[in-house]
Amino acid sequence: MPAFLLWLILLVLCWPLALAALLLYPLVWLVLLPFRLLGIAVGGALSLLWAVVTLPANVLRRLSRGPLRNPVS
């Protein structure tokens, strides 16, 4: 909603710029889409790497707590 209100103000102040922004926004979104997908892929790969690196510490922490008790028994 704030973006729409800012666009309306721009439309009143400088309508050619507002119309250009309205027409160019989908093109800019399409150009930036591969970078967003790359960011998601890199974030996932880094999360996987972090999980693999911290796995021994998590296993040792779990083992130091002792055996798990079954609360339903």
C-alpha positions as CSV (number, residue, x, y, z in Angstrom):
1,M,0.0,0.0,0.0
2,P,2.8,2.6,0.8
3,A,4.4,1.8,-2.6
4,F,1.1,2.4,-4.4
5,L,0.6,5.7,-2.5
6,L,4.2,6.8,-3.4
7,W,3.4,5.9,-7.1
8,L,0.3,8.0,-7.0
9,I,2.2,11.0,-5.6
10,L,4.8,10.4,-8.4
11,L,1.9,10.3,-10.9
12,V,0.7,13.7,-9.8
13,L,4.1,15.3,-9.7
14,C,5.7,13.7,-12.8
15,W,3.3,11.5,-14.8
16,P,5.8,10.5,-17.5
17,L,8.2,9.1,-14.9
18,A,5.4,7.3,-13.1
19,L,4.2,5.7,-16.4
20,A,7.8,4.7,-17.2
21,A,8.2,3.1,-13.8
22,L,4.9,1.3,-14.3
23,L,6.1,-0.1,-17.6
24,L,9.7,-1.0,-16.5
25,Y,8.8,-2.6,-13.2
26,P,7.9,-6.1,-14.7
27,L,11.0,-6.0,-16.9
28,V,13.3,-5.2,-14.0
29,W,11.6,-8.0,-12.0
30,L,12.2,-10.5,-14.8
31,V,15.9,-9.4,-15.0
32,L,16.4,-9.8,-11.3
33,L,14.6,-13.2,-11.0
34,P,17.7,-15.3,-11.8
35,F,19.7,-13.5,-9.1
36,R,16.9,-14.3,-6.5
37,L,17.0,-18.0,-7.6
38,L,20.8,-18.0,-7.3
39,G,20.5,-16.5,-3.8
40,I,18.1,-19.2,-2.7
41,A,20.4,-21.9,-4.1
42,V,23.5,-20.4,-2.5
43,G,21.7,-20.0,0.8
44,G,20.6,-23.6,0.7
45,A,24.1,-24.8,-0.1
46,L,25.6,-22.8,2.7
47,S,23.0,-24.1,5.2
48,L,23.9,-27.7,4.2
49,L,27.6,-27.0,4.6
50,W,27.0,-25.5,8.0
51,A,24.9,-28.5,9.0
52,V,27.7,-30.9,7.9
53,V,30.4,-28.9,9.7
54,T,28.4,-28.7,13.0
55,L,27.2,-32.3,12.9
56,P,30.0,-33.7,15.1
57,A,29.4,-31.1,17.8
58,N,25.6,-31.8,17.7
59,V,26.2,-35.5,18.0
60,L,28.6,-35.1,20.9
61,R,26.2,-32.7,22.7
62,R,23.4,-35.2,22.2
63,L,25.5,-38.1,23.6
64,S,26.6,-36.1,26.6
65,R,23.0,-35.7,27.7
66,G,22.7,-39.4,28.3
67,P,20.1,-41.9,27.0
68,L,16.7,-40.6,25.9
69,R,13.9,-41.5,28.2
70,N,10.5,-42.6,26.8
71,P,7.9,-40.4,28.6
72,V,5.0,-42.7,27.4
73,S,6.2,-45.9,29.1
